[in-house]
Every structure is written in C-alpha cells, then in structure tokens.
C-alpha cells in the first residue's frame, strides 16, 4: 500500500534560478537552495524544484519532456478567504506569471483563478466555502480539524 498523502510536489525546472526567483517573488519561504535543487516551505506539503535533466536521470528516463500547461498535474493553492484569490493573482502577476483565467466566482460557490509560472506550469488559486466537503478534506489534509 502507498500511504494516501502527498508530502512533496516536485517540478522539473528547465531554468532553476528563474523558477526559484519566481516562487520567492510570490513571497514563499525558500528553505533549501542548492545548485540543482530548491525547496519551499508551504502549508501542507513541500514544493521542490529540481533541474529537469537531473530529475529525468534520477527517474531513469532517457529524455525529459518540457513542462506543459495541460500536463499531468495541476497544483492548487487554497486560500482562507474569498478575497485572497484576487490578492494572490495580483502577487502572481507582479512576480511575472501569465494569468490564464482571472478570478471568478464559480458555479460550485467558490472563487478561483489560474496562472502559468515562467515554465508554463499551470497553477490554480481557489477559495472553497468553509462548509463544503472539499474544505473539510483540505483541512484534514493539512492536519487541521
């Protein structure tokens, strides 16, 4: 059995310094900085950046495919208050993100927006109503009750 928890999200970086600087500009705390690796302290998991060529080699892949906005993952940052979606998107914009979907109130009652980081990795910023099933799931995932 694989434990049902995600503790680290690693992004293969084509330009590690540029990506590291982007996440630092979002205001995220850089916890580890090496020539080929960086890690950020976030609530709920660790965001790691690893040089794409080294990540491919480490995974025994012959060739690393560049990141794609419609790739195999879509990390999301869930915020505590509805207005934080708009605030977060402005921080991302100022850091150099490409906003692909401006903040909007969704049919499911929450608020969300999407941006691309400098290597076209797609991120979502979302607020979910505190009484929703998803909010409960997120609280449990980060160790809150």
C-alpha positions as CSV (number, residue, x, y, z in Angstrom):
1,X,0.0,0.0,0.0
2,X,1.1,3.5,-0.7
3,X,0.2,5.9,2.1
4,X,-2.5,8.3,0.9
5,X,-0.6,11.5,1.5
6,X,1.3,13.9,-0.6
7,X,4.2,15.5,1.2
8,X,6.4,16.9,-1.7
9,X,5.5,18.2,-5.1
10,X,8.5,18.4,-7.4
11,X,8.5,20.4,-10.5
12,X,11.2,19.6,-13.1
13,X,12.8,23.0,-13.9
14,X,14.3,23.9,-17.2
15,X,15.7,27.1,-15.6
16,X,16.0,26.5,-11.9
17,X,17.2,30.1,-11.0
18,X,14.3,31.7,-12.9
19,X,11.7,29.4,-11.3
20,X,13.2,29.7,-7.8
21,X,13.2,33.5,-8.1
22,X,9.5,33.4,-9.3
23,X,8.3,31.4,-6.3
24,X,10.4,33.6,-4.0
25,X,8.7,36.7,-5.5
26,X,5.3,35.1,-4.6
27,X,6.5,35.5,-1.0
28,X,7.1,31.8,-0.4
29,X,9.9,30.8,2.1
30,X,12.9,29.3,0.4
31,X,14.0,26.6,2.8
32,X,16.7,24.8,0.7
33,X,18.9,26.2,-2.0
34,X,21.4,24.2,-4.0
35,X,22.8,24.5,-7.5
36,X,20.4,21.9,-8.9
37,X,17.6,21.9,-6.3
38,X,15.4,24.3,-4.3
39,X,12.7,23.6,-1.8
40,X,10.0,25.9,-0.4
41,X,8.2,25.6,2.9
42,X,4.5,25.7,2.2
43,X,1.5,24.8,4.3
44,X,0.5,21.2,3.6
45,X,3.5,20.0,1.6
46,X,6.9,20.9,0.3
47,X,7.3,22.4,-3.1
48,X,10.6,21.3,-4.6
49,X,12.2,22.4,-7.8
50,X,14.8,20.1,-9.4
51,X,16.7,20.6,-12.6
52,X,14.7,18.8,-15.3
53,X,17.6,16.9,-16.8
54,X,18.7,15.6,-13.3
55,X,15.1,14.7,-12.4
56,X,14.8,12.7,-15.6
57,X,18.1,11.0,-15.0
58,X,17.1,10.2,-11.4
59,X,13.8,8.7,-12.6
60,X,15.7,6.6,-15.2
61,X,14.1,8.4,-18.1
62,X,16.1,8.9,-21.2
63,X,14.6,12.2,-22.1
64,X,12.8,14.9,-20.1
65,X,9.7,16.3,-21.7
66,X,9.3,20.0,-21.1
67,X,6.5,21.1,-18.8
68,X,3.1,21.7,-20.3
69,X,0.2,23.9,-19.2
70,X,-2.0,20.9,-19.9
71,X,0.3,18.4,-18.2
72,X,-0.1,15.6,-15.8
73,X,-0.7,17.7,-12.7
74,X,-2.4,20.9,-11.7
75,X,-1.3,22.0,-8.2
76,X,-3.7,24.3,-6.4
77,X,-3.2,26.8,-3.6
78,X,-6.3,27.0,-1.5
79,X,-6.7,30.3,0.4
80,X,-8.7,31.0,3.6
81,X,-10.8,34.0,2.4
82,X,-12.6,34.7,-0.8
83,X,-10.8,38.0,-1.4
84,X,-7.4,36.3,-1.1
85,X,-7.9,34.7,-4.6
86,X,-7.8,38.2,-6.2
87,X,-4.9,39.3,-3.9
88,X,-2.9,36.1,-4.8
89,X,-3.4,36.6,-8.5
90,X,-2.1,40.2,-8.2
91,X,1.0,38.9,-6.4
92,X,1.5,36.2,-9.1
93,X,1.0,38.8,-11.9
94,X,3.6,41.1,-10.2
95,X,6.0,38.2,-10.0
96,X,5.8,37.6,-13.7
97,X,3.0,34.9,-14.0
98,X,0.8,34.7,-17.0
99,X,-2.8,34.9,-15.8
100,X,-4.8,32.5,-18.0
101,X,-8.1,32.9,-16.1
102,X,-8.9,35.9,-14.0
103,X,-10.6,35.4,-10.6
104,X,-14.2,34.4,-10.9
105,X,-17.0,33.1,-8.8
106,X,-17.6,29.5,-9.8
107,X,-20.8,27.6,-10.2
108,X,-19.9,25.5,-7.2
109,X,-19.9,28.5,-4.9
110,X,-16.2,29.2,-4.6
111,X,-13.8,31.5,-6.3
112,X,-10.8,30.6,-8.4
113,X,-8.3,31.8,-11.0
114,X,-5.4,30.2,-12.9
115,X,-1.9,31.3,-13.8
116,X,1.2,29.9,-15.6
117,X,4.6,30.1,-13.9
118,X,7.6,31.1,-16.1
119,X,7.9,27.5,-17.4
120,X,4.2,27.2,-18.2
121,X,3.2,25.0,-15.2
122,X,-0.5,25.6,-14.6
123,X,-1.5,26.7,-11.1
124,X,-4.9,27.3,-9.6
125,X,-5.7,29.7,-6.7
126,X,-9.0,28.8,-5.1
127,X,-11.3,29.6,-2.2
128,X,-13.9,27.0,-1.3
129,X,-16.8,27.6,1.0
130,X,-15.8,26.6,4.6
131,X,-18.9,24.4,5.0
132,X,-18.1,22.4,1.8
133,X,-16.9,18.8,1.7
134,X,-13.8,20.0,-0.2
135,X,-12.9,22.5,2.6
136,X,-13.2,19.7,5.1
137,X,-10.9,17.5,3.0
138,X,-8.3,20.2,2.7
139,X,-8.4,20.9,6.5
140,X,-7.8,17.2,7.2
141,X,-5.0,17.1,4.6
142,X,-3.1,19.8,6.3
143,X,-3.7,18.4,9.8
144,X,-6.5,20.8,10.9
145,X,-9.8,19.5,12.2
